[in-house]
């Protein structure tokens, strides 16, 4: 079997005005749907980051992919690694997401491009041999994968523009009471059993009050997490960890409270001195394999947030899991705005990774049925979990009418990359810029 075509579909998906320390989400999020077509008439699919950068990287990979045997993924990975080593040696700065939103870091270009191709090839192979994708990479540790409610402070609006504007399902959420309401809505609709709050938006006291309000509403059986995306100083991070020592216990964690592994290590050291065991998690300071042993030596990160998209596919995520297990570190999975193809990729990756024992993040509730590219509509959650289907590959197919509609929308938009700072200046504060630490 050989690949005879690599198809790339840039799409735009309505997105509400969600806030983070990076700024404000635009009315549309950009994604890319990838297809690999074999000479036997089978097609494998995947989903990855969107915009000019990811699309150009995939276009550049066509000469490598077309003509390859989809089973020979290791050879393809070695070619990408060689190019990455050459290019990244010339790029100043470390491979970190501290300042760059996911999908916009040039040092992730090769891993995220390979990851998209690998998943599409595995989907293709699964269809060829009649096996679910997770069963191709060692088999499943679980038949259903738990996800967490991903709460955001947000302005009024449901995303989209003009006649394409969406209903504001959750309303404005800029205080603790509104966040409790948002959480209750998500639990009622999806059955989530773990809760994550995107922080770094309001002053720390308000965010502390929000976590406390969630604990008071839900009780201790719902683990809580907060992720301010490096918006806090070491001092503020320690204070928040101290004040939320009870609320973040019992399976919760404090994610990327401040910038850099050295800062995280100092937060950890000072909290331990006070007898506070709250683990620190990261998908900002730890973004490649070289970061993991350093984070472990410094005791800066106790839980690594994985991602099959920018870590270089599902098999690399499994490698990361083995490393974390050996070092005694935990493993979770973060997310970005995504559609059903990405959600199923995450589910298969988590199903085939025994050490991934925390519920995965997901933005999926923030997207709508109107934009789903999976044939048959939205992926369903059962008690907060996605079940692995018995169909081969990822277990989903594409709705090509939807792909065409979302691609047409993409080409009509004036922007080709995610820029949360620009959206903040446009809609909230004309002088806003991202400052670290902000508090």
Protein Blocks (a to p, Z undefined) as FASTA:
>chain_A
ZZfbdcdddddddddddddfklpadfbdcddddddddfkopacdddddedjklmmmmmmm
mmmmnopafklmmlmmmmmmmmmmmmmmmpgciddfklpcghiamklmmmmmmmmmmmmm
mmmmmmmnopafklmnnpafbfbdcdddddddddedeejehjlpccdfkopafbfklmmm
mmmmmmmmnopabdcddehkbcfklmmmmmmmmmmmnommlccdddeehpacfklmmmmm
mmmmmmmgghiacehkbgcjklmmmmmmmmmmnopabdcddfklpmbfklmmmmmmnoma
fbdcddfklnopjklmmmmmmmmmmnopacddddddddfklmmmmmmmmmmmmklmbccd
dfklmpcfklpcbghiaaddeehiacddfbehjopacdfklmmmmmmmmmmpmbfbdcfk
lmmmmmmommbccdddfZZ
